[in-house]
C-alpha cells in the first residue's frame, strides 16, 4: 500500500471508530471539512503537522495514522 | 514533544542505528542532503510522502518515524 492510501485508510477507519463525521473531526483538528475529505481521497500528501492535528482530534498517536493495516492483519 | 521534534529525533536515531550519514540516507531516499539536515533541525514539516521515502531508505515503517520516544521509554 502507498503511504497516502495507508493514511487515508487509517484516517477514515479511526474517524468512524470514534463516531465522528468529517465535519466534527475538522472542527476538533482546526481544519476544513473539505481538506479532511481530500485527505481521505488521497488528493494531498499531508504534512506531519496536519497528521498530528488530526491524531489529536482523534485522540490517537500520530504514528497510528501511518501504520500499515496489512502488517497488522498478518500479525 | 512536538511532532517535528519526534520526527527529527527518530530520523536521527534510526539513521545512526543504521550507520548511515545524512548524505548516504539522502541518496537512498532520493532527497537532498541539505533537506535531511533541515528535517533533523525541525525546519520543515515533512509531507507523508517524504516520511515514506525516508522510511524506505532506513528500511523501517513510516509509523516508526512518528512514534513518540517518551511513550516508548515509559513502557
Backbone of each chain as nested JSON, in Angstrom:
{
  "chains": [
    {"id": "A", "residues": [
      {"number": 1, "name": "UNK", "atoms": {"N": [0.841, -1.222, 0.0], "CA": [0.0, 0.0, 0.0], "C": [0.867, 1.26, 0.0]}},
      {"number": 2, "name": "UNK", "atoms": {"N": [0.489, 2.235, -0.776], "CA": [1.175, 3.52, -0.794], "C": [0.857, 4.282, 0.496]}},
      {"number": 3, "name": "UNK", "atoms": {"N": [1.743, 5.181, 0.883], "CA": [1.591, 5.889, 2.159], "C": [0.291, 6.72, 2.212]}},
      {"number": 4, "name": "UNK", "atoms": {"N": [-0.089, 7.324, 1.092], "CA": [-1.331, 8.127, 1.109], "C": [-2.548, 7.241, 1.309]}},
      {"number": 5, "name": "UNK", "atoms": {"N": [-2.461, 6.037, 0.743], "CA": [-3.555, 5.073, 0.861], "C": [-3.647, 4.573, 2.314]}},
      {"number": 6, "name": "UNK", "atoms": {"N": [-2.486, 4.298, 2.908], "CA": [-2.443, 3.856, 4.311], "C": [-3.036, 4.941, 5.21]}},
      {"number": 7, "name": "UNK", "atoms": {"N": [-2.583, 6.178, 5.003], "CA": [-3.05, 7.303, 5.822], "C": [-4.559, 7.5, 5.646]}},
      {"number": 8, "name": "UNK", "atoms": {"N": [-5.021, 7.5, 4.403], "CA": [-6.449, 7.699, 4.119], "C": [-7.287, 6.592, 4.764]}},
      {"number": 9, "name": "UNK", "atoms": {"N": [-6.794, 5.358, 4.662], "CA": [-7.499, 4.208, 5.242], "C": [-7.614, 4.341, 6.757]}},
      {"number": 10, "name": "UNK", "atoms": {"N": [-6.488, 4.656, 7.407], "CA": [-6.483, 4.77, 8.868], "C": [-7.307, 5.967, 9.338]}},
      {"number": 11, "name": "UNK", "atoms": {"N": [-7.198, 7.07, 8.61], "CA": [-7.957, 8.279, 8.952], "C": [-9.456, 7.973, 8.955]}},
      {"number": 12, "name": "UNK", "atoms": {"N": [-9.921, 7.371, 7.865], "CA": [-11.344, 7.063, 7.761], "C": [-11.786, 6.041, 8.816]}},
      {"number": 13, "name": "UNK", "atoms": {"N": [-10.953, 4.985, 8.974], "CA": [-11.311, 3.916, 9.914], "C": [-11.361, 4.435, 11.35]}},
      {"number": 14, "name": "UNK", "atoms": {"N": [-10.352, 5.21, 11.751], "CA": [-10.309, 5.732, 13.124], "C": [-11.409, 6.769, 13.343]}},
      {"number": 15, "name": "UNK", "atoms": {"N": [-11.665, 7.583, 12.326], "CA": [-12.743, 8.575, 12.423], "C": [-14.083, 7.89, 12.651]}},
      {"number": 16, "name": "UNK", "atoms": {"N": [-14.325, 6.813, 11.918], "CA": [-15.598, 6.083, 12.063], "C": [-15.665, 5.36, 13.405]}},
      {"number": 17, "name": "UNK", "atoms": {"N": [-14.529, 4.805, 13.831], "CA": [-14.473, 4.135, 15.146], "C": [-14.85, 5.114, 16.254]}},
      {"number": 18, "name": "UNK", "atoms": {"N": [-14.393, 6.361, 16.108], "CA": [-14.68, 7.385, 17.122], "C": [-16.07, 7.985, 16.94]}},
      {"number": 19, "name": "UNK", "atoms": {"N": [-16.765, 7.584, 15.875], "CA": [-18.116, 8.082, 15.623], "C": [-18.158, 9.552, 15.222]}},
      {"number": 20, "name": "UNK", "atoms": {"N": [-17.104, 10.012, 14.547], "CA": [-17.045, 11.418, 14.13], "C": [-17.325, 11.572, 12.636]}},
      {"number": 21, "name": "UNK", "atoms": {"N": [-18.072, 12.609, 12.293], "CA": [-18.241, 12.962, 10.879], "C": [-16.983, 13.714, 10.436]}},
      {"number": 22, "name": "UNK", "atoms": {"N": [-16.809, 13.878, 9.126], "CA": [-15.664, 14.666, 8.63], "C": [-15.734, 16.071, 9.221]}},
      {"number": 23, "name": "UNK", "atoms": {"N": [-16.943, 16.613, 9.319], "CA": [-17.129, 17.977, 9.835], "C": [-16.73, 18.066, 11.312]}},
      {"number": 24, "name": "UNK", "atoms": {"N": [-17.138, 17.069, 12.094], "CA": [-16.789, 17.076, 13.522], "C": [-15.273, 16.951, 13.725]}},
      {"number": 25, "name": "UNK", "atoms": {"N": [-14.641, 16.051, 12.95], "CA": [-13.191, 15.896, 13.068], "C": [-12.486, 17.181, 12.626]}},
      {"number": 26, "name": "UNK", "atoms": {"N": [-12.953, 17.775, 11.538], "CA": [-12.375, 19.034, 11.043], "C": [-12.406, 20.089, 12.145]}},
      {"number": 27, "name": "UNK", "atoms": {"N": [-13.516, 20.166, 12.844], "CA": [-13.675, 21.133, 13.933], "C": [-12.674, 20.834, 15.057]}},
      {"number": 28, "name": "UNK", "atoms": {"N": [-12.57, 19.556, 15.441], "CA": [-11.638, 19.154, 16.507], "C": [-10.19, 19.477, 16.14]}},
      {"number": 29, "name": "UNK", "atoms": {"N": [-9.853, 19.273, 14.862], "CA": [-8.465, 19.408, 14.419], "C": [-8.144, 20.82, 13.924]}},
      {"number": 30, "name": "UNK", "atoms": {"N": [-9.17, 21.681, 13.841], "CA": [-8.949, 23.036, 13.347], "C": [-8.608, 23.061, 11.868]}},
      {"number": 31, "name": "UNK", "atoms": {"N": [-9.234, 22.144, 11.117], "CA": [-9.009, 22.065, 9.67], "C": [-10.352, 22.209, 8.965]}},
      {"number": 32, "name": "UNK", "atoms": {"N": [-10.318, 22.365, 7.641], "CA": [-11.551, 22.487, 6.884], "C": [-12.101, 21.097, 6.532]}},
      {"number": 33, "name": "UNK", "atoms": {"N": [-13.421, 20.963, 6.532], "CA": [-14.016, 19.665, 6.22], "C": [-13.594, 19.175, 4.834]}},
      {"number": 34, "name": "UNK", "atoms": {"N": [-13.496, 20.093, 3.878], "CA": [-13.121, 19.693, 2.509], "C": [-11.688, 19.161, 2.473]}},
      {"number": 35, "name": "UNK", "atoms": {"N": [-10.858, 19.641, 3.392], "CA": [-9.472, 19.164, 3.45], "C": [-9.43, 17.733, 3.995]}},
      {"number": 36, "name": "UNK", "atoms": {"N": [-10.228, 17.465, 5.032], "CA": [-10.331, 16.088, 5.56], "C": [-10.815, 15.161, 4.443]}},
      {"number": 37, "name": "UNK", "atoms": {"N": [-11.818, 15.617, 3.728], "CA": [-12.37, 14.831, 2.614], "C": [-11.297, 14.555, 1.562]}},
      {"number": 38, "name": "UNK", "atoms": {"N": [-10.498, 15.572, 1.237], "CA": [-9.422, 15.412, 0.244], "C": [-8.383, 14.403, 0.707]}},
      {"number": 39, "name": "UNK", "atoms": {"N": [-8.068, 14.436, 1.994], "CA": [-7.074, 13.501, 2.527], "C": [-7.59, 12.068, 2.46]}},
      {"number": 40, "name": "UNK", "atoms": {"N": [-8.892, 11.903, 2.714], "CA": [-9.474, 10.549, 2.653], "C": [-9.545, 10.052, 1.207]}},
      {"number": 41, "name": "UNK", "atoms": {"N": [-9.507, 10.992, 0.253], "CA": [-9.498, 10.611, -1.166], "C": [-8.07, 10.648, -1.739]}},
      {"number": 42, "name": "UNK", "atoms": {"N": [-7.085, 10.782, -0.855], "CA": [-5.656, 10.723, -1.243], "C": [-5.242, 11.795, -2.253]}},
      {"number": 43, "name": "UNK", "atoms": {"N": [-5.877, 12.967, -2.171], "CA": [-5.554, 14.051, -3.102], "C": [-4.228, 14.71, -2.733]}},
      {"number": 44, "name": "UNK", "atoms": {"N": [-4.003, 14.896, -1.424], "CA": [-2.779, 15.558, -0.969], "C": [-1.931, 14.622, -0.118]}},
      {"number": 45, "name": "UNK", "atoms": {"N": [-0.639, 14.911, -0.093], "CA": [0.252, 14.278, 0.877], "C": [0.31, 15.199, 2.08]}},
      {"number": 46, "name": "UNK", "atoms": {"N": [-0.391, 14.849, 3.151], "CA": [-0.462, 15.7, 4.339], "C": [0.927, 15.91, 4.938]}},
      {"number": 47, "name": "UNK", "atoms": {"N": [1.146, 17.066, 5.535], "CA": [2.389, 17.283, 6.275], "C": [2.248, 16.614, 7.643]}},
      {"number": 48, "name": "UNK", "atoms": {"N": [3.384, 16.369, 8.306], "CA": [3.307, 15.73, 9.625], "C": [2.606, 16.636, 10.637]}},
      {"number": 49, "name": "UNK", "atoms": {"N": [2.628, 17.948, 10.4], "CA": [1.902, 18.876, 11.28], "C": [0.392, 18.592, 11.199]}},
      {"number": 50, "name": "UNK", "atoms": {"N": [-0.093, 18.353, 9.99], "CA": [-1.513, 18.035, 9.784], "C": [-1.839, 16.659, 10.369]}},
      {"number": 51, "name": "UNK", "atoms": {"N": [-0.934, 15.692, 10.152], "CA": [-1.141, 14.351, 10.718], "C": [-1.297, 14.469, 12.236]}},
      {"number": 52, "name": "UNK", "atoms": {"N": [-0.464, 15.306, 12.847], "CA": [-0.502, 15.491, 14.301], "C": [-1.811, 16.127, 14.761]}},
      {"number": 53, "name": "UNK", "atoms": {"N": [-2.274, 17.122, 14.032], "CA": [-3.541, 17.778, 14.404], "C": [-4.705, 16.802, 14.308]}},
      {"number": 54, "name": "UNK", "atoms": {"N": [-4.702, 15.998, 13.264], "CA": [-5.763, 15.006, 13.089], "C": [-5.672, 13.932, 14.178]}},
      {"number": 55, "name": "UNK", "atoms": {"N": [-4.441, 13.505, 14.483], "CA": [-4.252, 12.499, 15.543], "C": [-4.815, 13.019, 16.867]}},
      {"number": 56, "name": "UNK", "atoms": {"N": [-4.531, 14.273, 17.186], "CA": [-5.05, 14.872, 18.424], "C": [-6.579, 14.937, 18.384]}},
      {"number": 57, "name": "UNK", "atoms": {"N": [-7.137, 15.273, 17.213], "CA": [-8.598, 15.333, 17.051], "C": [-9.247, 13.967, 17.244]}},
      {"number": 58, "name": "UNK", "atoms": {"N": [-8.477, 12.904, 16.911], "CA": [-8.987, 11.533, 17.04], "C": [-8.559, 10.894, 18.366]}},
      {"number": 59, "name": "UNK", "atoms": {"N": [-7.752, 11.614, 19.139], "CA": [-7.219, 11.102, 20.414], "C": [-6.421, 9.806, 20.212]}},
      {"number": 60, "name": "UNK", "atoms": {"N": [-5.576, 9.807, 19.16], "CA": [-4.668, 8.683, 18.913], "C": [-3.258, 9.253, 18.751]}},
      {"number": 61, "name": "UNK", "atoms": {"N": [-2.259, 8.377, 18.608], "CA": [-0.892, 8.827, 18.339], "C": [-0.752, 9.058, 16.834]}},
      {"number": 62, "name": "UNK", "atoms": {"N": [0.071, 10.03, 16.451], "CA": [0.313, 10.307, 15.029], "C": [0.766, 9.03, 14.308]}},
      {"number": 63, "name": "UNK", "atoms": {"N": [1.603, 8.243, 14.965], "CA": [2.114, 7.014, 14.353], "C": [0.986, 6.054, 13.963]}},
      {"number": 64, "name": "UNK", "atoms": {"N": [-0.107, 6.075, 14.737], "CA": [-1.24, 5.173, 14.45], "C": [-1.834, 5.433, 13.059]}},
      {"number": 65, "name": "UNK", "atoms": {"N": [-1.706, 6.667, 12.587], "CA": [-2.29, 7.029, 11.29], "C": [-1.433, 6.567, 10.108]}},
      {"number": 66, "name": "UNK", "atoms": {"N": [-0.169, 6.23, 10.373], "CA": [0.718, 5.797, 9.275], "C": [1.058, 4.319, 9.34]}},
      {"number": 67, "name": "UNK", "atoms": {"N": [0.436, 3.608, 10.286], "CA": [0.729, 2.185, 10.454], "C": [0.06, 1.377, 9.345]}},
      {"number": 68, "name": "UNK", "atoms": {"N": [0.818, 0.515, 8.724], "CA": [0.287, -0.262, 7.594], "C": [-0.752, -1.282, 8.068]}},
      {"number": 69, "name": "UNK", "atoms": {"N": [-1.992, -1.188, 7.609], "CA": [-3.039, -2.128, 8.045], "C": [-2.745, -3.568, 7.633]}},
      {"number": 70, "name": "UNK", "atoms": {"N": [-2.047, -3.746, 6.514], "CA": [-1.702, -5.106, 6.062], "C": [-0.778, -5.783, 7.062]}},
      {"number": 71, "name": "UNK", "atoms": {"N": [0.201, -5.018, 7.575], "CA": [1.147, -5.55, 8.555], "C": [0.404, -5.985, 9.813]}},
      {"number": 72, "name": "UNK", "atoms": {"N": [-0.59, -5.162, 10.214], "CA": [-1.403, -5.505, 11.387], "C": [-2.158, -6.809, 11.149]}},
      {"number": 73, "name": "UNK", "atoms": {"N": [-2.712, -6.92, 9.947], "CA": [-3.574, -8.055, 9.619], "C": [-2.816, -9.379, 9.605]}},
      {"number": 74, "name": "UNK", "atoms": {"N": [-1.506, -9.309, 9.286], "CA": [-0.735, -10.548, 9.163], "C": [-0.07, -10.963, 10.478]}},
      {"number": 75, "name": "UNK", "atoms": {"N": [-0.277, -10.142, 11.525], "CA": [0.336, -10.465, 12.827], "C": [-0.286, -11.705, 13.425]}}
    ]},
    {"id": "B", "residues": [
      {"number": 1, "name": "UNK", "atoms": {"N": [6.277, 16.211, 23.556], "CA": [7.132, 16.525, 22.387], "C": [6.267, 16.904, 21.188]}},
      {"number": 2, "name": "UNK", "atoms": {"N": [6.697, 17.926, 20.48], "CA": [6.019, 18.322, 19.249], "C": [6.332, 17.298, 18.144]}},
      {"number": 3, "name": "UNK", "atoms": {"N": [5.453, 17.212, 17.165], "CA": [5.611, 16.192, 16.121], "C": [6.919, 16.349, 15.331]}},
      {"number": 4, "name": "UNK", "atoms": {"N": [7.331, 17.592, 15.066], "CA": [8.581, 17.78, 14.308], "C": [9.783, 17.327, 15.124]}},
      {"number": 5, "name": "UNK", "atoms": {"N": [9.68, 17.507, 16.441], "CA": [10.756, 17.095, 17.345], "C": [10.825, 15.558, 17.397]}},
      {"number": 6, "name": "UNK", "atoms": {"N": [9.651, 14.93, 17.474], "CA": [9.577, 13.46, 17.483], "C": [10.185, 12.9, 16.197]}},
      {"number": 7, "name": "UNK", "atoms": {"N": [9.746, 13.477, 15.061], "CA": [10.231, 13.008, 13.759], "C": [11.747, 13.202, 13.639]}},
      {"number": 8, "name": "UNK", "atoms": {"N": [12.227, 14.388, 14.015], "CA": [13.656, 14.696, 13.925], "C": [14.467, 13.742, 14.806]}},
      {"number": 9, "name": "UNK", "atoms": {"N": [13.958, 13.492, 16.011], "CA": [14.636, 12.592, 16.949], "C": [14.724, 11.178, 16.378]}},
      {"number": 10, "name": "UNK", "atoms": {"N": [13.601, 10.665, 15.891], "CA": [13.573, 9.303, 15.345], "C": [14.413, 9.179, 14.078]}},
      {"number": 11, "name": "UNK", "atoms": {"N": [14.332, 10.206, 13.236], "CA": [15.11, 10.211, 11.991], "C": [16.592, 10.09, 12.303]}},
      {"number": 12, "name": "UNK", "atoms": {"N": [17.073, 10.941, 13.189], "CA": [18.49, 10.941, 13.527], "C": [18.893, 9.624, 14.216]}},
      {"number": 13, "name": "UNK", "atoms": {"N": [18.055, 9.192, 15.165], "CA": [18.377, 7.97, 15.927], "C": [18.42, 6.743, 15.009]}},
      {"number": 14, "name": "UNK", "atoms": {"N": [17.413, 6.607, 14.14], "CA": [17.369, 5.446, 13.241], "C": [18.484, 5.515, 12.201]}},
      {"number": 15, "name": "UNK", "atoms": {"N": [18.768, 6.725, 11.731], "CA": [19.859, 6.888, 10.76], "C": [21.179, 6.432, 11.375]}},
      {"number": 16, "name": "UNK", "atoms": {"N": [21.424, 6.834, 12.614], "CA": [22.679, 6.467, 13.28], "C": [22.722, 4.968, 13.584]}},
      {"number": 17, "name": "UNK", "atoms": {"N": [21.557, 4.414, 13.982], "CA": [21.477, 2.968, 14.235], "C": [21.856, 2.174, 12.981]}},
      {"number": 18, "name": "UNK", "atoms": {"N": [21.419, 2.696, 11.826], "CA": [21.716, 2.006, 10.562], "C": [23.123, 2.337, 10.054]}},
      {"number": 19, "name": "UNK", "atoms": {"N": [23.824, 3.235, 10.764], "CA": [25.18, 3.596, 10.372], "C": [25.253, 4.392, 9.079]}},
      {"number": 20, "name": "UNK", "atoms": {"N": [24.202, 5.199, 8.822], "CA": [24.173, 5.997, 7.59], "C": [24.473, 7.464, 7.882]}},
      {"number": 21, "name": "UNK", "atoms": {"N": [25.249, 8.09, 7.011], "CA": [25.44, 9.54, 7.075], "C": [24.201, 10.208, 6.467]}},
      {"number": 22, "name": "UNK", "atoms": {"N": [24.053, 11.512, 6.687], "CA": [22.935, 12.232, 6.063], "C": [23.015, 12.066, 4.55]}},
      {"number": 23, "name": "UNK", "atoms": {"N": [24.221, 12.106, 4.021], "CA": [24.429, 12.003, 2.572], "C": [24.016, 10.627, 2.042]}},
      {"number": 24, "name": "UNK", "atoms": {"N": [24.387, 9.584, 2.771], "CA": [24.025, 8.228, 2.35], "C": [22.511, 8.021, 2.4]}},
      {"number": 25, "name": "UNK", "atoms": {"N": [21.881, 8.521, 3.469], "CA": [20.424, 8.386, 3.57], "C": [19.742, 9.186, 2.454]}},
      {"number": 26, "name": "UNK", "atoms": {"N": [20.242, 10.396, 2.21], "CA": [19.684, 11.241, 1.149], "C": [19.712, 10.491, -0.184]}},
      {"number": 27, "name": "UNK", "atoms": {"N": [20.821, 9.822, -0.448], "CA": [20.975, 9.053, -1.687], "C": [19.959, 7.911, -1.739]}},
      {"number": 28, "name": "UNK", "atoms": {"N": [19.84, 7.176, -0.636], "CA": [18.887, 6.054, -0.558], "C": [17.454, 6.524, -0.791]}},
      {"number": 29, "name": "UNK", "atoms": {"N": [17.115, 7.703, -0.222], "CA": [15.738, 8.194, -0.25], "C": [15.447, 9.084, -1.458]}},
      {"number": 30, "name": "UNK", "atoms": {"N": [16.475, 9.385, -2.243], "CA": [16.286, 10.257, -3.397], "C": [15.966, 11.683, -2.995]}},
      {"number": 31, "name": "UNK", "atoms": {"N": [16.589, 12.131, -1.905], "CA": [16.382, 13.503, -1.414], "C": [17.742, 14.195, -1.328]}},
      {"number": 32, "name": "UNK", "atoms": {"N": [17.722, 15.503, -1.091], "CA": [18.963, 16.245, -0.966], "C": [19.496, 16.148, 0.467]}},
      {"number": 33, "name": "UNK", "atoms": {"N": [20.816, 16.1, 0.606], "CA": [21.394, 16.01, 1.947], "C": [20.985, 17.198, 2.812]}},
      {"number": 34, "name": "UNK", "atoms": {"N": [20.92, 18.376, 2.219], "CA": [20.553, 19.583, 2.987], "C": [19.111, 19.48, 3.488]}},
      {"number": 35, "name": "UNK", "atoms": {"N": [18.273, 18.771, 2.751], "CA": [16.873, 18.597, 3.181], "C": [16.802, 17.668, 4.394]}},
      {"number": 36, "name": "UNK", "atoms": {"N": [17.567, 16.577, 4.366], "CA": [17.652, 15.664, 5.528], "C": [18.134, 16.463, 6.741]}},
      {"number": 37, "name": "UNK", "atoms": {"N": [19.162, 17.263, 6.53], "CA": [19.713, 18.086, 7.607], "C": [18.641, 19.037, 8.156]}},
      {"number": 38, "name": "UNK", "atoms": {"N": [17.873, 19.663, 7.26], "CA": [16.8, 20.586, 7.688], "C": [15.736, 19.866, 8.507]}},
      {"number": 39, "name": "UNK", "atoms": {"N": [15.405, 18.648, 8.101], "CA": [14.39, 17.878, 8.834], "C": [14.902, 17.519, 10.232]}},
      {"number": 40, "name": "UNK", "atoms": {"N": [16.174, 17.187, 10.332], "CA": [16.742, 16.863, 11.647], "C": [16.826, 18.097, 12.539]}},
      {"number": 41, "name": "UNK", "atoms": {"N": [16.82, 19.29, 11.916], "CA": [16.827, 20.538, 12.688], "C": [15.409, 21.124, 12.803]}},
      {"number": 42, "name": "UNK", "atoms": {"N": [14.396, 20.335, 12.396], "CA": [12.978, 20.713, 12.554], "C": [12.597, 22.0, 11.82]}},
      {"number": 43, "name": "UNK", "atoms": {"N": [13.241, 22.249, 10.684], "CA": [12.963, 23.467, 9.915], "C": [11.637, 23.33, 9.16]}},
      {"number": 44, "name": "UNK", "atoms": {"N": [11.399, 22.143, 8.597], "CA": [10.184, 21.913, 7.82], "C": [9.295, 20.842, 8.453]}},
      {"number": 45, "name": "UNK", "atoms": {"N": [8.015, 20.917, 8.143], "CA": [7.109, 19.822, 8.467], "C": [7.037, 18.934, 7.241]}},
      {"number": 46, "name": "UNK", "atoms": {"N": [7.731, 17.812, 7.274], "CA": [7.789, 16.914, 6.118], "C": [6.398, 16.425, 5.733]}},
      {"number": 47, "name": "UNK", "atoms": {"N": [6.191, 16.183, 4.443], "CA": [4.937, 15.557, 3.998], "C": [5.057, 14.054, 4.235]}},
      {"number": 48, "name": "UNK", "atoms": {"N": [3.911, 13.374, 4.273], "CA": [3.96, 11.922, 4.499], "C": [4.668, 11.208, 3.342]}},
      {"number": 49, "name": "UNK", "atoms": {"N": [4.673, 11.816, 2.157], "CA": [5.402, 11.23, 1.022], "C": [6.905, 11.192, 1.331]}},
      {"number": 50, "name": "UNK", "atoms": {"N": [7.398, 12.28, 1.933], "CA": [8.82, 12.355, 2.312], "C": [9.116, 11.393, 3.463]}},
      {"number": 51, "name": "UNK", "atoms": {"N": [8.195, 11.324, 4.445], "CA": [8.36, 10.394, 5.563], "C": [8.498, 8.968, 5.015]}},
      {"number": 52, "name": "UNK", "atoms": {"N": [7.688, 8.649, 4.024], "CA": [7.698, 7.315, 3.43], "C": [9.019, 7.026, 2.712]}},
      {"number": 53, "name": "UNK", "atoms": {"N": [9.528, 8.009, 1.97], "CA": [10.796, 7.815, 1.249], "C": [11.943, 7.607, 2.226]}},
      {"number": 54, "name": "UNK", "atoms": {"N": [11.917, 8.394, 3.31], "CA": [12.969, 8.248, 4.326], "C": [12.849, 6.892, 5.022]}},
      {"number": 55, "name": "UNK", "atoms": {"N": [11.609, 6.492, 5.326], "CA": [11.39, 5.193, 5.98], "C": [11.945, 4.069, 5.108]}},
      {"number": 56, "name": "UNK", "atoms": {"N": [11.683, 4.141, 3.813], "CA": [12.192, 3.117, 2.883], "C": [13.722, 3.142, 2.854]}},
      {"number": 57, "name": "UNK", "atoms": {"N": [14.307, 4.352, 2.888], "CA": [15.765, 4.498, 2.907], "C": [16.381, 3.899, 4.157]}},
      {"number": 58, "name": "UNK", "atoms": {"N": [15.611, 3.926, 5.255], "CA": [16.087, 3.399, 6.538], "C": [15.636, 1.95, 6.761]}},
      {"number": 59, "name": "UNK", "atoms": {"N": [14.819, 1.437, 5.84], "CA": [14.255, 0.084, 5.959], "C": [13.44, -0.077, 7.245]}},
      {"number": 60, "name": "UNK", "atoms": {"N": [12.614, 0.932, 7.538], "CA": [11.682, 0.853, 8.669], "C": [10.284, 1.196, 8.142]}},
      {"number": 61, "name": "UNK", "atoms": {"N": [9.273, 1.09, 9.017], "CA": [7.917, 1.511, 8.641], "C": [7.791, 3.022, 8.85]}},
      {"number": 62, "name": "UNK", "atoms": {"N": [7.0, 3.686, 8.021], "CA": [6.78, 5.134, 8.168], "C": [6.315, 5.467, 9.593]}},
      {"number": 63, "name": "UNK", "atoms": {"N": [5.465, 4.623, 10.152], "CA": [4.938, 4.861, 11.503], "C": [6.056, 4.931, 12.547]}},
      {"number": 64, "name": "UNK", "atoms": {"N": [7.141, 4.184, 12.315], "CA": [8.256, 4.177, 13.274], "C": [8.88, 5.563, 13.433]}},
      {"number": 65, "name": "UNK", "atoms": {"N": [8.78, 6.381, 12.382], "CA": [9.387, 7.715, 12.422], "C": [8.533, 8.725, 13.194]}},
      {"number": 66, "name": "UNK", "atoms": {"N": [7.265, 8.396, 13.431], "CA": [6.385, 9.335, 14.153], "C": [6.02, 8.837, 15.546]}},
      {"number": 67, "name": "UNK", "atoms": {"N": [6.618, 7.731, 15.954], "CA": [6.298, 7.162, 17.267], "C": [6.97, 7.98, 18.362]}},
      {"number": 68, "name": "UNK", "atoms": {"N": [6.209, 8.343, 19.367], "CA": [6.737, 9.188, 20.447], "C": [7.757, 8.424, 21.293]}},
      {"number": 69, "name": "UNK", "atoms": {"N": [9.012, 8.886, 21.347], "CA": [10.049, 8.174, 22.121], "C": [9.745, 8.17, 23.624]}},
      {"number": 70, "name": "UNK", "atoms": {"N": [9.072, 9.195, 24.117], "CA": [8.709, 9.244, 25.544], "C": [7.783, 8.083, 25.899]}},
      {"number": 71, "name": "UNK", "atoms": {"N": [6.819, 7.825, 25.016], "CA": [5.868, 6.729, 25.235], "C": [6.614, 5.398, 25.308]}},
      {"number": 72, "name": "UNK", "atoms": {"N": [7.624, 5.25, 24.412], "CA": [8.431, 4.019, 24.412], "C": [9.188, 3.891, 25.733]}},
      {"number": 73, "name": "UNK", "atoms": {"N": [9.745, 5.006, 26.188], "CA": [10.605, 4.998, 27.377], "C": [9.842, 4.637, 28.651]}},
      {"number": 74, "name": "UNK", "atoms": {"N": [8.553, 4.956, 28.684], "CA": [7.771, 4.717, 29.904], "C": [7.124, 3.338, 29.921]}},
      {"number": 75, "name": "UNK", "atoms": {"N": [7.332, 2.558, 28.833], "CA": [6.735, 1.218, 28.774], "C": [7.363, 0.281, 29.799]}}
    ]}
  ]
}
